[in-house]
Amino acid sequence: MTKTILITGGAGFIGTHLTRLAVAAGHKVRILDNLSPQIHGPLPDFAPIAGAEFIHGDVTVRGDVEQALAGVDAVVHLAAETGTGQSMYEIDRYYRVNVQATAILFDILANTQHSVSNFVLSSSRSVYGEGAYLCFACAAEGKRCFPASRSPQQLAAHDWTPKCPSCGSDLQATATQESDKLAPASIYAATKLAQEDLVRVGAAALGLGYAILRFQNVFGEGQSLSNPYTGILSIFSTRIRLGQSLPVFEDGEETRDFVHVEDVANAVLRCIEKPVQAGVTVNVGQGEATSIMEVAKLLSRLMGSDIEPHVTAQYRVGDIRHNYADNATLKAATGFVPQISLEDGMRRFCDWVAAQPIPEDLLDKANAELKARNLMG
């Protein structure tokens, strides 16, 4: 059945891939995007995908949102400010774009006639904070527990491993489930959790089906190469092309769950085409933990570089140590699991990067902003 879909932030990384898939599946797509220079570069030039309507507007402007909502069946809310470090000092901006804009969306839906029946939110694995771990000191089979965020004092001592809340022993990461404790460790994470609550309560009150998708580290062709506050693969690929070093924080053994953008877009499309009336919250990740050192070495190899990443022992306040997804709910709710391996996805990313202009490297500038605010050591 053909649907008319509004994708906020649809000119961005995930939105572009989702638009192509949705149009190819026969749906009508409307994009609302402000073409933020931090994401799209200083002189953004966006050409809408054939078959999609584009509105150059802002999710924080009520009139723009009202125009964009007219006549749509489903909303995919991707528009957001992203970046853990920057969120710790751009607090008002992150709140306005992430939380207040979501409130505007639901205020319009609650107070006007509309045709929306389904709402899909892009949330983040960051809402878990450190996520799920096992303590083998408390139980031989591993006691499941949820440690607090690592303190600035712990990070300054280069004591990287989260500790058991009960006995203080070092913990071992395990897959995080949707029912696990939520403990945001950054302003960005706090705004994503606030978005989730608005969607959960607002959709139920209005009788909308909804899906909240907690994305892990999304990567792939088309991601912003100009934003130094998010996307480690973008940052490292630029430095490799410029012949610069690859600085890896902490001890390099911190891990992330890297999931290709095509898999993410397919998961979102499933939620559009088969809405869950009672609502569902799902993790979207590859379900595998990969260390930052490992992924940096793989990127360098695939780009044909002999630059070796090096550990700096630096850190950012608010960063987590490990997190990877349990995908069981995703499979049960949508029938879909990610298909693209890390190496295959990285190869596709590297091929795409090679065809792009080399952007300015802004990593040092971004790090200097964090250091000036005592948010990096």
Rosetta blueprint (number, residue, H / E / L):
1 M L
2 T L
3 K L
4 T E
5 I E
6 L E
7 I E
8 T E
9 G L
10 G L
11 A L
12 G L
13 F H
14 I H
15 G H
16 T H
17 H H
18 L H
19 T H
20 R H
21 L H
22 A H
23 V H
24 A H
25 A L
26 G L
27 H L
28 K E
29 V E
30 R E
31 I E
32 L E
33 D E
34 N L
35 L L
36 S L
37 P H
38 Q H
39 I H
40 H H
41 G L
42 P L
43 L L
44 P L
45 D L
46 F L
47 A L
48 P L
49 I L
50 A L
51 G L
52 A E
53 E E
54 F E
55 I E
56 H E
57 G L
58 D L
59 V L
60 T L
61 V L
62 R H
63 G H
64 D H
65 V H
66 E H
67 Q H
68 A H
69 L H
70 A L
71 G L
72 V L
73 D L
74 A E
75 V E
76 V E
77 H E
78 L L
79 A L
80 A L
81 E L
82 T L
83 G L
84 T H
85 G H
86 Q H
87 S H
88 M L
89 Y L
90 E L
91 I H
92 D H
93 R H
94 Y H
95 Y H
96 R H
97 V H
98 N H
99 V H
100 Q H
101 A H
102 T H
103 A H
104 I H
105 L H
106 F H
107 D H
108 I H
109 L H
110 A H
111 N H
112 T L
113 Q L
114 H L
115 S L
116 V L
117 S L
118 N E
119 F E
120 V E
121 L E
122 S E
123 S E
124 S E
125 R H
126 S H
127 V H
128 Y H
129 G L
130 E L
131 G L
132 A L
133 Y E
134 L E
135 C E
136 F L
137 A L
138 C L
139 A L
140 A L
141 E L
142 G L
143 K E
144 R E
145 C E
146 F L
147 P L
148 A L
149 S L
150 R L
151 S L
152 P H
153 Q H
154 Q H
155 L H
156 A H
157 A L
158 H L
159 D L
160 W L
161 T L
162 P L
163 K E
164 C L
165 P L
166 S L
167 C L
168 G L
169 S L
170 D E
171 L L
172 Q E
173 A E
174 T L
175 A L
176 T E
177 Q L
178 E L
179 S L
180 D L
181 K L
182 L L
183 A L
184 P L
185 A L
186 S L
187 I H
188 Y H
189 A H
190 A H
191 T H
192 K H
193 L H
194 A H
195 Q H
196 E H
197 D H
198 L H
199 V H
200 R H
201 V H
202 G H
203 A H
204 A H
205 A H
206 L H
207 G L
208 L L
209 G E
210 Y E
211 A E
212 I E
213 L E
214 R E
215 F E
216 Q L
217 N E
218 V E
219 F E
220 G L
221 E L
222 G L
223 Q L
224 S L
225 L L
226 S L
227 N L
228 P L
229 Y L
230 T L
231 G L
232 I H
233 L H
234 S H
235 I H
236 F H
237 S H
238 T H
239 R H
240 I H
241 R H
242 L L
243 G L
244 Q L
245 S L
246 L L
247 P E
248 V E
249 F L
250 E L
251 D L
252 G L
253 E L
254 E L
255 T E
256 R E
257 D L
258 F E
259 V E
260 H E
261 V H
262 E H
263 D H
264 V H
265 A H
266 N H
267 A H
268 V H
269 L H
270 R H
271 C H
272 I H
273 E H
274 K L
275 P L
276 V L
277 Q L
278 A L
279 G L
280 V E
281 T E
282 V E
283 N E
284 V E
285 G L
286 Q L
287 G L
288 E L
289 A L
290 T E
291 S E
292 I H
293 M H
294 E H
295 V H
296 A H
297 K H
298 L H
299 L H
300 S H
301 R H
302 L H
303 M L
304 G L
305 S L
306 D L
307 I L
308 E L
309 P L
310 H E
311 V E
312 T L
313 A L
314 Q L
315 Y L
316 R E
317 V L
318 G L
319 D L
320 I L
321 R L
322 H L
323 N L
324 Y L
325 A E
326 D L
327 N L
328 A H
329 T H
330 L H
331 K H
332 A H
333 A H
334 T H
335 G L
336 F L
337 V L
338 P L
339 Q L
340 I L
341 S L
342 L H
343 E H
344 D H
345 G H
346 M H
347 R H
348 R H
349 F H
350 C H
351 D H
352 W H
353 V H
354 A H
355 A L
356 Q L
357 P L
358 I L
359 P L
360 E L
361 D L
362 L L
363 L H
364 D H
365 K H
366 A H
367 N H
368 A H
369 E H
370 L H
371 K H
372 A H
373 R L
374 N L
375 L L
376 M E
377 G L
